Amino acid sequence: MNDRWLSVVEISEYLGITRDSVYKWVKQKGMPAHRLGKLWKFKTDEVDLWMREGGANEEKSETKSKTKS
């Protein structure tokens, strides 16, 4: 049963990124996260889908801003 909620530390280790990057991706890139009081929790299946759809790509946000100009 691997359907548990992960903490910021656990999701950062899962993805191989820093905790600061997790917070940045949640705020700036729409990484799927759920806030419980002061804590952020993550489901790996939601994060995996978001990653596969290119959610973490920096080029994605840059392309959007370039096409609007």
Beta strands, then each sheet from edge to edge (+ up, - down):
strand 1: 34-36
strand 2: 39-41
sheet 1: 1+ 2-
end
